[in-house]
């Protein structure tokens, strides 16, 4: 079994909508990002790549590369899952925490779990989605951005 960690943060203020885990959670605000700016998708992608020893998201989906301009982060995650599978690793569990002040996650939690589970190829019971605030501290507390952290476990599925 392997365990890896992922993190992503983006400044609020880009083109709408705000997407978390492949789900539109706010159609009136967006984030500044090269792809769709889905911090949940990016954090989980980083963790999946890490659990397979493949490096980080920037190695496969670099900012500035026109192929990834406005890209769907769930497609990027699916590609990371496939690359991990090629390395003999199957995701066993994913735990994600969204860190936000101005964004409400609770109404979308189950939709995010469902979407992540489908892309990761696991039962919904193997995906946890939580949210927290910074109690007014830092850029997130000032309502300037949103972040996500993820931990992914994987088991060896092949040689």
PyMOL CGO cylinders between C-alpha atoms (Angstrom):
from pymol import cmd
from pymol.cgo import CYLINDER

trace = [
    CYLINDER, 0.00, 0.00, 0.00, 1.12, 3.55, -0.73, 0.3, 1, 1, 1, 1, 1, 1,
    CYLINDER, 1.12, 3.55, -0.73, -0.07, 6.93, 0.51, 0.3, 1, 1, 1, 1, 1, 1,
    CYLINDER, -0.07, 6.93, 0.51, 0.43, 10.32, -1.14, 0.3, 1, 1, 1, 1, 1, 1,
    CYLINDER, 0.43, 10.32, -1.14, -0.61, 13.91, -0.49, 0.3, 1, 1, 1, 1, 1, 1,
    CYLINDER, -0.61, 13.91, -0.49, -1.80, 16.61, -2.91, 0.3, 1, 1, 1, 1, 1, 1,
    CYLINDER, -1.80, 16.61, -2.91, -2.45, 20.33, -2.57, 0.3, 1, 1, 1, 1, 1, 1,
    CYLINDER, -2.45, 20.33, -2.57, -3.75, 23.13, -4.76, 0.3, 1, 1, 1, 1, 1, 1,
    CYLINDER, -3.75, 23.13, -4.76, -4.90, 26.73, -4.29, 0.3, 1, 1, 1, 1, 1, 1,
    CYLINDER, -4.90, 26.73, -4.29, -6.25, 29.38, -6.62, 0.3, 1, 1, 1, 1, 1, 1,
    CYLINDER, -6.25, 29.38, -6.62, -7.14, 33.04, -6.30, 0.3, 1, 1, 1, 1, 1, 1,
    CYLINDER, -7.14, 33.04, -6.30, -10.84, 33.81, -6.72, 0.3, 1, 1, 1, 1, 1, 1,
    CYLINDER, -10.84, 33.81, -6.72, -11.76, 36.25, -9.47, 0.3, 1, 1, 1, 1, 1, 1,
    CYLINDER, -11.76, 36.25, -9.47, -11.36, 34.44, -12.77, 0.3, 1, 1, 1, 1, 1, 1,
    CYLINDER, -11.36, 34.44, -12.77, -14.08, 33.57, -15.23, 0.3, 1, 1, 1, 1, 1, 1,
    CYLINDER, -14.08, 33.57, -15.23, -17.03, 31.66, -13.73, 0.3, 1, 1, 1, 1, 1, 1,
    CYLINDER, -17.03, 31.66, -13.73, -18.05, 29.07, -12.83, 0.3, 1, 1, 1, 1, 1, 1,
    CYLINDER, -18.05, 29.07, -12.83, -16.29, 27.81, -9.70, 0.3, 1, 1, 1, 1, 1, 1,
    CYLINDER, -16.29, 27.81, -9.70, -15.84, 24.04, -10.01, 0.3, 1, 1, 1, 1, 1, 1,
    CYLINDER, -15.84, 24.04, -10.01, -14.91, 21.68, -7.17, 0.3, 1, 1, 1, 1, 1, 1,
    CYLINDER, -14.91, 21.68, -7.17, -14.47, 17.98, -7.82, 0.3, 1, 1, 1, 1, 1, 1,
    CYLINDER, -14.47, 17.98, -7.82, -16.04, 18.32, -11.25, 0.3, 1, 1, 1, 1, 1, 1,
    CYLINDER, -16.04, 18.32, -11.25, -19.18, 19.98, -9.85, 0.3, 1, 1, 1, 1, 1, 1,
    CYLINDER, -19.18, 19.98, -9.85, -20.22, 23.60, -10.40, 0.3, 1, 1, 1, 1, 1, 1,
    CYLINDER, -20.22, 23.60, -10.40, -20.57, 25.02, -6.89, 0.3, 1, 1, 1, 1, 1, 1,
    CYLINDER, -20.57, 25.02, -6.89, -20.93, 28.71, -7.79, 0.3, 1, 1, 1, 1, 1, 1,
    CYLINDER, -20.93, 28.71, -7.79, -21.95, 29.90, -11.25, 0.3, 1, 1, 1, 1, 1, 1,
    CYLINDER, -21.95, 29.90, -11.25, -21.21, 33.56, -10.41, 0.3, 1, 1, 1, 1, 1, 1,
    CYLINDER, -21.21, 33.56, -10.41, -17.52, 33.40, -9.45, 0.3, 1, 1, 1, 1, 1, 1,
    CYLINDER, -17.52, 33.40, -9.45, -14.43, 31.71, -10.82, 0.3, 1, 1, 1, 1, 1, 1,
    CYLINDER, -14.43, 31.71, -10.82, -10.74, 31.32, -10.09, 0.3, 1, 1, 1, 1, 1, 1,
    CYLINDER, -10.74, 31.32, -10.09, -7.61, 32.52, -11.83, 0.3, 1, 1, 1, 1, 1, 1,
    CYLINDER, -7.61, 32.52, -11.83, -6.18, 29.40, -13.45, 0.3, 1, 1, 1, 1, 1, 1,
    CYLINDER, -6.18, 29.40, -13.45, -4.85, 27.95, -16.69, 0.3, 1, 1, 1, 1, 1, 1,
    CYLINDER, -4.85, 27.95, -16.69, -7.21, 24.94, -16.72, 0.3, 1, 1, 1, 1, 1, 1,
    CYLINDER, -7.21, 24.94, -16.72, -10.70, 25.01, -15.21, 0.3, 1, 1, 1, 1, 1, 1,
    CYLINDER, -10.70, 25.01, -15.21, -9.09, 25.76, -11.81, 0.3, 1, 1, 1, 1, 1, 1,
    CYLINDER, -9.09, 25.76, -11.81, -10.75, 22.89, -9.94, 0.3, 1, 1, 1, 1, 1, 1,
    CYLINDER, -10.75, 22.89, -9.94, -8.62, 22.80, -6.76, 0.3, 1, 1, 1, 1, 1, 1,
    CYLINDER, -8.62, 22.80, -6.76, -10.17, 19.50, -5.66, 0.3, 1, 1, 1, 1, 1, 1,
    CYLINDER, -10.17, 19.50, -5.66, -9.43, 17.88, -9.01, 0.3, 1, 1, 1, 1, 1, 1,
    CYLINDER, -9.43, 17.88, -9.01, -5.89, 19.23, -8.98, 0.3, 1, 1, 1, 1, 1, 1,
    CYLINDER, -5.89, 19.23, -8.98, -5.13, 18.14, -5.40, 0.3, 1, 1, 1, 1, 1, 1,
    CYLINDER, -5.13, 18.14, -5.40, -6.45, 14.63, -6.02, 0.3, 1, 1, 1, 1, 1, 1,
    CYLINDER, -6.45, 14.63, -6.02, -4.57, 14.42, -9.33, 0.3, 1, 1, 1, 1, 1, 1,
    CYLINDER, -4.57, 14.42, -9.33, -1.34, 15.39, -7.56, 0.3, 1, 1, 1, 1, 1, 1,
    CYLINDER, -1.34, 15.39, -7.56, -1.94, 12.72, -4.92, 0.3, 1, 1, 1, 1, 1, 1,
    CYLINDER, -1.94, 12.72, -4.92, -2.72, 10.02, -7.51, 0.3, 1, 1, 1, 1, 1, 1,
    CYLINDER, -2.72, 10.02, -7.51, 0.42, 10.86, -9.46, 0.3, 1, 1, 1, 1, 1, 1,
    CYLINDER, 0.42, 10.86, -9.46, 2.41, 10.87, -6.23, 0.3, 1, 1, 1, 1, 1, 1,
    CYLINDER, 2.41, 10.87, -6.23, 1.11, 7.51, -5.04, 0.3, 1, 1, 1, 1, 1, 1,
    CYLINDER, 1.11, 7.51, -5.04, 2.41, 5.98, -8.29, 0.3, 1, 1, 1, 1, 1, 1,
    CYLINDER, 2.41, 5.98, -8.29, 5.75, 7.76, -8.00, 0.3, 1, 1, 1, 1, 1, 1,
    CYLINDER, 5.75, 7.76, -8.00, 5.07, 9.85, -11.11, 0.3, 1, 1, 1, 1, 1, 1,
    CYLINDER, 5.07, 9.85, -11.11, 5.77, 13.35, -9.79, 0.3, 1, 1, 1, 1, 1, 1,
    CYLINDER, 5.77, 13.35, -9.79, 3.36, 16.25, -9.79, 0.3, 1, 1, 1, 1, 1, 1,
    CYLINDER, 3.36, 16.25, -9.79, 0.55, 17.64, -11.88, 0.3, 1, 1, 1, 1, 1, 1,
    CYLINDER, 0.55, 17.64, -11.88, 2.81, 20.22, -13.53, 0.3, 1, 1, 1, 1, 1, 1,
    CYLINDER, 2.81, 20.22, -13.53, 4.94, 17.48, -15.07, 0.3, 1, 1, 1, 1, 1, 1,
    CYLINDER, 4.94, 17.48, -15.07, 1.97, 16.18, -17.06, 0.3, 1, 1, 1, 1, 1, 1,
    CYLINDER, 1.97, 16.18, -17.06, -0.34, 19.19, -17.36, 0.3, 1, 1, 1, 1, 1, 1,
    CYLINDER, -0.34, 19.19, -17.36, 1.90, 22.29, -17.31, 0.3, 1, 1, 1, 1, 1, 1,
    CYLINDER, 1.90, 22.29, -17.31, 0.44, 25.78, -17.02, 0.3, 1, 1, 1, 1, 1, 1,
    CYLINDER, 0.44, 25.78, -17.02, 1.14, 27.70, -20.17, 0.3, 1, 1, 1, 1, 1, 1,
    CYLINDER, 1.14, 27.70, -20.17, 0.73, 24.66, -22.43, 0.3, 1, 1, 1, 1, 1, 1,
    CYLINDER, 0.73, 24.66, -22.43, -2.12, 25.44, -24.83, 0.3, 1, 1, 1, 1, 1, 1,
    CYLINDER, -2.12, 25.44, -24.83, -3.34, 21.81, -24.69, 0.3, 1, 1, 1, 1, 1, 1,
    CYLINDER, -3.34, 21.81, -24.69, -4.46, 22.41, -21.09, 0.3, 1, 1, 1, 1, 1, 1,
    CYLINDER, -4.46, 22.41, -21.09, -5.96, 25.90, -21.49, 0.3, 1, 1, 1, 1, 1, 1,
    CYLINDER, -5.96, 25.90, -21.49, -9.41, 25.65, -19.88, 0.3, 1, 1, 1, 1, 1, 1,
    CYLINDER, -9.41, 25.65, -19.88, -9.01, 21.86, -19.53, 0.3, 1, 1, 1, 1, 1, 1,
    CYLINDER, -9.01, 21.86, -19.53, -11.48, 19.77, -17.55, 0.3, 1, 1, 1, 1, 1, 1,
    CYLINDER, -11.48, 19.77, -17.55, -9.70, 18.74, -14.35, 0.3, 1, 1, 1, 1, 1, 1,
    CYLINDER, -9.70, 18.74, -14.35, -11.71, 15.52, -14.15, 0.3, 1, 1, 1, 1, 1, 1,
    CYLINDER, -11.71, 15.52, -14.15, -10.24, 14.51, -17.52, 0.3, 1, 1, 1, 1, 1, 1,
    CYLINDER, -10.24, 14.51, -17.52, -6.79, 15.28, -16.13, 0.3, 1, 1, 1, 1, 1, 1,
    CYLINDER, -6.79, 15.28, -16.13, -7.59, 13.16, -13.06, 0.3, 1, 1, 1, 1, 1, 1,
    CYLINDER, -7.59, 13.16, -13.06, -8.78, 10.30, -15.26, 0.3, 1, 1, 1, 1, 1, 1,
    CYLINDER, -8.78, 10.30, -15.26, -5.49, 10.44, -17.15, 0.3, 1, 1, 1, 1, 1, 1,
    CYLINDER, -5.49, 10.44, -17.15, -3.55, 10.37, -13.86, 0.3, 1, 1, 1, 1, 1, 1,
    CYLINDER, -3.55, 10.37, -13.86, -5.56, 7.33, -12.70, 0.3, 1, 1, 1, 1, 1, 1,
    CYLINDER, -5.56, 7.33, -12.70, -4.75, 5.59, -15.99, 0.3, 1, 1, 1, 1, 1, 1,
    CYLINDER, -4.75, 5.59, -15.99, -1.04, 6.42, -15.63, 0.3, 1, 1, 1, 1, 1, 1,
    CYLINDER, -1.04, 6.42, -15.63, -1.06, 5.05, -12.06, 0.3, 1, 1, 1, 1, 1, 1,
    CYLINDER, -1.06, 5.05, -12.06, -2.76, 1.90, -13.37, 0.3, 1, 1, 1, 1, 1, 1,
    CYLINDER, -2.76, 1.90, -13.37, -0.02, 1.49, -15.98, 0.3, 1, 1, 1, 1, 1, 1,
    CYLINDER, -0.02, 1.49, -15.98, 2.42, 1.56, -13.08, 0.3, 1, 1, 1, 1, 1, 1,
    CYLINDER, 2.42, 1.56, -13.08, 0.43, -1.18, -11.31, 0.3, 1, 1, 1, 1, 1, 1,
    CYLINDER, 0.43, -1.18, -11.31, -1.45, 0.96, -8.76, 0.3, 1, 1, 1, 1, 1, 1,
    CYLINDER, -1.45, 0.96, -8.76, -5.19, 1.03, -8.08, 0.3, 1, 1, 1, 1, 1, 1,
    CYLINDER, -5.19, 1.03, -8.08, -6.66, 3.84, -5.96, 0.3, 1, 1, 1, 1, 1, 1,
    CYLINDER, -6.66, 3.84, -5.96, -8.12, 2.41, -2.74, 0.3, 1, 1, 1, 1, 1, 1,
    CYLINDER, -8.12, 2.41, -2.74, -9.29, 5.57, -0.92, 0.3, 1, 1, 1, 1, 1, 1,
    CYLINDER, -9.29, 5.57, -0.92, -9.29, 9.35, -1.34, 0.3, 1, 1, 1, 1, 1, 1,
    CYLINDER, -9.29, 9.35, -1.34, -9.80, 11.94, 1.37, 0.3, 1, 1, 1, 1, 1, 1,
    CYLINDER, -9.80, 11.94, 1.37, -10.21, 15.60, 0.37, 0.3, 1, 1, 1, 1, 1, 1,
    CYLINDER, -10.21, 15.60, 0.37, -10.55, 18.74, 2.45, 0.3, 1, 1, 1, 1, 1, 1,
    CYLINDER, -10.55, 18.74, 2.45, -11.63, 21.98, 0.77, 0.3, 1, 1, 1, 1, 1, 1,
    CYLINDER, -11.63, 21.98, 0.77, -10.34, 25.08, 2.55, 0.3, 1, 1, 1, 1, 1, 1,
    CYLINDER, -10.34, 25.08, 2.55, -12.59, 28.05, 1.80, 0.3, 1, 1, 1, 1, 1, 1,
    CYLINDER, -12.59, 28.05, 1.80, -14.18, 31.03, 3.42, 0.3, 1, 1, 1, 1, 1, 1,
    CYLINDER, -14.18, 31.03, 3.42, -16.49, 32.40, 0.76, 0.3, 1, 1, 1, 1, 1, 1,
    CYLINDER, -16.49, 32.40, 0.76, -17.49, 29.08, -0.82, 0.3, 1, 1, 1, 1, 1, 1,
    CYLINDER, -17.49, 29.08, -0.82, -20.07, 26.66, 0.60, 0.3, 1, 1, 1, 1, 1, 1,
    CYLINDER, -20.07, 26.66, 0.60, -19.22, 23.00, 0.02, 0.3, 1, 1, 1, 1, 1, 1,
    CYLINDER, -19.22, 23.00, 0.02, -21.85, 21.21, 2.14, 0.3, 1, 1, 1, 1, 1, 1,
    CYLINDER, -21.85, 21.21, 2.14, -24.70, 21.49, -0.42, 0.3, 1, 1, 1, 1, 1, 1,
    CYLINDER, -24.70, 21.49, -0.42, -22.48, 19.83, -3.06, 0.3, 1, 1, 1, 1, 1, 1,
    CYLINDER, -22.48, 19.83, -3.06, -20.58, 17.29, -0.93, 0.3, 1, 1, 1, 1, 1, 1,
    CYLINDER, -20.58, 17.29, -0.93, -22.40, 14.19, -2.19, 0.3, 1, 1, 1, 1, 1, 1,
    CYLINDER, -22.40, 14.19, -2.19, -22.23, 15.27, -5.84, 0.3, 1, 1, 1, 1, 1, 1,
    CYLINDER, -22.23, 15.27, -5.84, -18.48, 15.82, -5.47, 0.3, 1, 1, 1, 1, 1, 1,
    CYLINDER, -18.48, 15.82, -5.47, -18.04, 12.40, -3.82, 0.3, 1, 1, 1, 1, 1, 1,
    CYLINDER, -18.04, 12.40, -3.82, -20.02, 10.74, -6.60, 0.3, 1, 1, 1, 1, 1, 1,
    CYLINDER, -20.02, 10.74, -6.60, -18.03, 12.46, -9.35, 0.3, 1, 1, 1, 1, 1, 1,
    CYLINDER, -18.03, 12.46, -9.35, -14.64, 11.74, -7.76, 0.3, 1, 1, 1, 1, 1, 1,
    CYLINDER, -14.64, 11.74, -7.76, -15.53, 8.10, -7.07, 0.3, 1, 1, 1, 1, 1, 1,
    CYLINDER, -15.53, 8.10, -7.07, -16.55, 7.59, -10.70, 0.3, 1, 1, 1, 1, 1, 1,
    CYLINDER, -16.55, 7.59, -10.70, -13.30, 9.06, -12.04, 0.3, 1, 1, 1, 1, 1, 1,
    CYLINDER, -13.30, 9.06, -12.04, -11.16, 7.23, -9.47, 0.3, 1, 1, 1, 1, 1, 1,
    CYLINDER, -11.16, 7.23, -9.47, -12.93, 3.92, -10.18, 0.3, 1, 1, 1, 1, 1, 1,
    CYLINDER, -12.93, 3.92, -10.18, -13.93, 3.27, -6.56, 0.3, 1, 1, 1, 1, 1, 1,
    CYLINDER, -13.93, 3.27, -6.56, -17.14, 3.01, -4.53, 0.3, 1, 1, 1, 1, 1, 1,
    CYLINDER, -17.14, 3.01, -4.53, -18.44, 6.30, -3.14, 0.3, 1, 1, 1, 1, 1, 1,
    CYLINDER, -18.44, 6.30, -3.14, -17.74, 4.90, 0.33, 0.3, 1, 1, 1, 1, 1, 1,
    CYLINDER, -17.74, 4.90, 0.33, -14.04, 5.09, -0.54, 0.3, 1, 1, 1, 1, 1, 1,
    CYLINDER, -14.04, 5.09, -0.54, -14.14, 8.86, -1.07, 0.3, 1, 1, 1, 1, 1, 1,
    CYLINDER, -14.14, 8.86, -1.07, -14.39, 11.40, 1.72, 0.3, 1, 1, 1, 1, 1, 1,
    CYLINDER, -14.39, 11.40, 1.72, -15.04, 15.09, 1.07, 0.3, 1, 1, 1, 1, 1, 1,
    CYLINDER, -15.04, 15.09, 1.07, -14.82, 17.61, 3.88, 0.3, 1, 1, 1, 1, 1, 1,
    CYLINDER, -14.82, 17.61, 3.88, -14.58, 21.38, 4.17, 0.3, 1, 1, 1, 1, 1, 1,
    CYLINDER, -14.58, 21.38, 4.17, -13.13, 23.84, 6.62, 0.3, 1, 1, 1, 1, 1, 1,
    CYLINDER, -13.13, 23.84, 6.62, -12.42, 27.55, 6.93, 0.3, 1, 1, 1, 1, 1, 1,
    CYLINDER, -12.42, 27.55, 6.93, -9.41, 29.42, 8.19, 0.3, 1, 1, 1, 1, 1, 1,
    CYLINDER, -9.41, 29.42, 8.19, -11.55, 31.42, 10.65, 0.3, 1, 1, 1, 1, 1, 1,
    CYLINDER, -11.55, 31.42, 10.65, -10.72, 34.64, 8.84, 0.3, 1, 1, 1, 1, 1, 1,
    CYLINDER, -10.72, 34.64, 8.84, -6.98, 34.05, 8.57, 0.3, 1, 1, 1, 1, 1, 1,
    CYLINDER, -6.98, 34.05, 8.57, -4.92, 34.59, 5.40, 0.3, 1, 1, 1, 1, 1, 1,
    CYLINDER, -4.92, 34.59, 5.40, -5.97, 34.91, 1.78, 0.3, 1, 1, 1, 1, 1, 1,
    CYLINDER, -5.97, 34.91, 1.78, -8.68, 32.29, 2.18, 0.3, 1, 1, 1, 1, 1, 1,
    CYLINDER, -8.68, 32.29, 2.18, -10.10, 33.97, 5.27, 0.3, 1, 1, 1, 1, 1, 1,
    CYLINDER, -10.10, 33.97, 5.27, -10.23, 37.26, 3.41, 0.3, 1, 1, 1, 1, 1, 1,
    CYLINDER, -10.23, 37.26, 3.41, -12.30, 35.58, 0.68, 0.3, 1, 1, 1, 1, 1, 1,
    CYLINDER, -12.30, 35.58, 0.68, -9.52, 35.91, -1.90, 0.3, 1, 1, 1, 1, 1, 1,
    CYLINDER, -9.52, 35.91, -1.90, -9.07, 32.25, -2.75, 0.3, 1, 1, 1, 1, 1, 1,
    CYLINDER, -9.07, 32.25, -2.75, -9.87, 28.59, -2.27, 0.3, 1, 1, 1, 1, 1, 1,
    CYLINDER, -9.87, 28.59, -2.27, -7.63, 25.57, -1.64, 0.3, 1, 1, 1, 1, 1, 1,
    CYLINDER, -7.63, 25.57, -1.64, -7.84, 21.82, -1.30, 0.3, 1, 1, 1, 1, 1, 1,
    CYLINDER, -7.84, 21.82, -1.30, -5.70, 19.10, 0.24, 0.3, 1, 1, 1, 1, 1, 1,
    CYLINDER, -5.70, 19.10, 0.24, -6.02, 15.43, -0.64, 0.3, 1, 1, 1, 1, 1, 1,
    CYLINDER, -6.02, 15.43, -0.64, -4.64, 12.14, 0.59, 0.3, 1, 1, 1, 1, 1, 1,
    CYLINDER, -4.64, 12.14, 0.59, -4.87, 9.09, -1.65, 0.3, 1, 1, 1, 1, 1, 1,
    CYLINDER, -4.87, 9.09, -1.65, -4.06, 5.50, -0.80, 0.3, 1, 1, 1, 1, 1, 1,
    CYLINDER, -4.06, 5.50, -0.80, -3.39, 2.93, -3.49, 0.3, 1, 1, 1, 1, 1, 1,
    CYLINDER, -3.39, 2.93, -3.49, -2.69, -0.77, -3.62, 0.3, 1, 1, 1, 1, 1, 1,
    CYLINDER, -2.69, -0.77, -3.62, -0.50, -2.65, -6.03, 0.3, 1, 1, 1, 1, 1, 1,
    CYLINDER, -0.50, -2.65, -6.03, -2.81, -4.06, -8.69, 0.3, 1, 1, 1, 1, 1, 1,
    CYLINDER, -2.81, -4.06, -8.69, -0.22, -5.73, -10.86, 0.3, 1, 1, 1, 1, 1, 1,
    CYLINDER, -0.22, -5.73, -10.86, 3.46, -6.56, -11.20, 0.3, 1, 1, 1, 1, 1, 1,
]
cmd.load_cgo(trace, "trace")
